[in-house]
């Protein structure tokens, strides 16, 4: 299963096969930063929402 995922990530250009593992490519780092920013935004949004009424 892991090899399938790594192959897909390599084919997408998000990781490279290196001597010490699978480092992120520039695109992989950019995507990671965007996902982290989205996570921060989602957490902020959920904290500001009013509690659901019963």
C-alpha angles and dihedrals in degrees: 000000000000092000090052091052093046091049090052091049091049091048090050089053094241099117137024127214105245137175091257100039135288112324121193118257121226088267090049092052091047092050091048091053091050092049091050091050090050090050091053091049092048093050091049091049094050092049092053096049117101117252113264115259118242 
